[in-house]
Amino acid sequence: MPRTTPNHPRTPRARAAWIVTVTLAGLLTGAAWAQATAPLRVVTTTAMVADTVREVGGACADVVHLMGPGIDPHLYRASAGDVDRLGRAELIVHNGLGLEGQLGAVLDRLGSRVPTLALAEAAAEAAAAGASADADAALLDGEDDYAGRADPHLWLDAELWSHAAAAAADAIAALRPDCGDGVRAQAAAYAERLLALDAWATASVAAVPEARRTLVTSHDAFRYFGRAYGLAVHGVEGISTESEASIADIRATADLVLATGVPAIFVESTISPRTIEAVLAAARDRGGEVAIGGSLYGDAMGEAGTPEGTLIGMLRHNVITIVTALGGQVAPWPDALADWAAAWNLP
């Protein structure tokens, strides 16, 4: 009787079955490998969160976001398509701290079955840990509709938001371990760029005459910005845009503008300019001379494909607009961000 190896079937039928089994096993192994090496499917809420995850994830993350330019996250309602995208994600990344308003209930439900990261909360915790302080030390207390909660607008402080990079890298690495070293290196590089941006913003705002360092905007999104860069901040509306400004709010803001003598106040890209225009009219009725200094990006970035469609670009735009309108001199752009500027054909 001819000898056979213990694992090799003797009959043609058995041999065919064995070949099919081995082939299927190979296909399954290949499928598992492909899933492990394919870019991680990440769904984010705001463009600021998406840009951060893209910078960190690189080729290891396929990132889409739900809220485009001009969209107010406080008022955003999820569509059926949004819920489907979120449900198909391998990782959901949102700002957290209540920024996403009514979308928060959807995120809470999906968080039990889809890995989810609240990036602003993670950044605040990392910043506080780095300062050897309480985890809430980096956060500002909310006001008005946010009373008892934290202000969620952390991304407007470049140094504070730099801590988000490592949190995003850890979340991606947990689901794509082979990408771990790469995404952590990219996170470190991105954090360094944000720190360079932070130093430039500090130097630029410091050039504004001290008596003019008051920032008046449509709503209270810029408190972290003001704390970081030395500006007193006043929003006509509260932290959330769900409550509209009253006549008393407009009059109080006009009184502030006249008392401080600031030459300019600012509208925001996601909010109707009517409120700021009403403040402007009230100040002029009382003999004040004040102008609209420009439009700022607070709760959303600019159009995709423009410098302002990136986090670095939106902050750059805000600093240049504010400093110029308030009578300061913008500092030279940092060498550490020369490559970023060259990529956008900026001086």
Secondary structure, DSSP 8 states (H G I E B T S, - for coil): -----TTS-SSHHHHHHHHHHHHHHHHHHHHHHHHHHS-EEEEESSHHHHHHHHHHHGGGEEEEES--TT--GGG----HHHHHHHHH-SEEEE--TTTTTTHHHHHHHHTTTS-EEEHHHHHHHHHHHHTTS-TTTT--B--GGGTTSB---GGGSHHHHTTHHHHHHHHHHHH-GGGHHHHHHHHHHHHHHHHHHHHHHHHHHHTS-GGG-EEEEEES--HHHHHHHT-EEEEEE-SSTTS---HHHHHHHHHHHHHHT-SEEEEETTS-THHHHHHHHHHHHTT---EEEEEE-SSS---TTSGGGSHHHHHHHHHHHHHHHTT-------GGGHHHHHHTT--
